[in-house]
């Protein structure tokens, strides 16, 4: 148990370039997704009820405030409590060798 506790204490906030870029990418990605939700909600309200009903402006401001608060809270929590490392997109290619003849010579001759 004490080994686990020591390991948890030893974790520090990373501030290397890769961690900073990864954190910024996650913040940007999440901000776009949160905005998509509240912009979509506003669009649905406008389609269903229009934008000229009593209380529309107040409702719109409230939805925008809640969404923007969520973005700020996420960014603050991410910054203060998480180490982030983005996993790069990796393309994997599988090469197969085919026999060129019955002696087992390969079609593909690679160089190192």
Secondary structure, 3 states (H helix, E strand, C coil): CHHHHHHHHHCCCCCCHHHHHHHHHHHHHHHHHHHHHHHHHHHHHHHHHCCCCCCHHHHHHHHHHHHHHHHHHHHHHHHHHCCCCCCCCCCCCCCCCCECCCCCCECCCCCC
